[in-house]
Amino acid sequence: MTEEQVRRLVVTLRDVAQALSKADPKLKARLYEELGVEVSYDPHRHVIGLSAGPCVTERVGGGT
C-alpha cells in the first residue's frame, strides 16, 4: 500500500470507530461475533484480552 492509501484507511477506520462507539450494544455484539472478535476481562488483574479470528461467511462443500 502507498502512504496515501494507508492514510485514507486510517481516516476511514477512525470514522468507523466513532460510529461503533455510538452503536446499539446488541448490534455491536452481533457484528463482533460475525467478525470473530472475542473480548475477555480479568477483574482481579484488571486485564482486558482481545482476539480476532478469521471471518468465514461461506464454505465450499460437496464432494469432488
C-alpha positions in Angstrom: 0.0 0.0 0.0 1.1 3.5 -0.6 1.4 6.1 2.1 -1.7 7.9 0.9 -3.7 4.6 0.8 -2.7 3.9 4.4 -3.6 7.5 5.4 -7.1 7.2 3.9 -7.6 3.8 5.6 -6.7 5.2 9.0 -9.2 8.1 8.5 -11.9 5.7 7.4 -11.2 3.5 10.5 -11.4 6.5 12.7 -14.9 7.2 11.3 -15.9 3.5 11.8 -14.6 3.6 15.4 -16.6 6.7 16.1 -19.8 5.2 14.7 -19.3 2.0 16.7 -18.9 3.9 19.9 -22.4 5.2 19.4 -24.0 2.0 18.1 -26.6 -0.2 19.8 -24.7 -2.7 22.1 -26.8 -5.6 20.7 -25.8 -4.7 17.1 -22.2 -4.3 18.1 -22.2 -7.7 19.8 -23.6 -9.3 16.6 -21.0 -7.6 14.4 -18.2 -8.6 16.7 -19.4 -12.2 16.7 -19.6 -12.2 12.9 -16.1 -10.8 12.7 -14.7 -13.4 15.1 -13.8 -10.8 17.8 -13.6 -12.0 21.4 -13.1 -9.8 24.4 -12.4 -11.0 27.9 -11.8 -9.2 31.2 -10.0 -10.4 34.3 -11.3 -8.2 37.1 -8.7 -9.5 39.6 -5.7 -8.4 37.4 -7.6 -5.6 35.7 -6.6 -7.0 32.3 -8.6 -7.0 29.1 -7.9 -9.6 26.4 -8.9 -9.2 22.8 -8.6 -11.7 20.0 -9.9 -11.9 16.4 -10.1 -14.9 14.2 -10.7 -15.4 10.6 -14.1 -14.3 9.3 -15.6 -17.1 7.3 -19.1 -16.5 5.8 -19.2 -19.2 3.1 -17.7 -22.6 2.8 -17.0 -24.8 -0.1 -18.9 -28.1 0.3 -19.8 -31.2 -1.5 -17.8 -34.0 -3.0 -15.4 -33.7 -5.9 
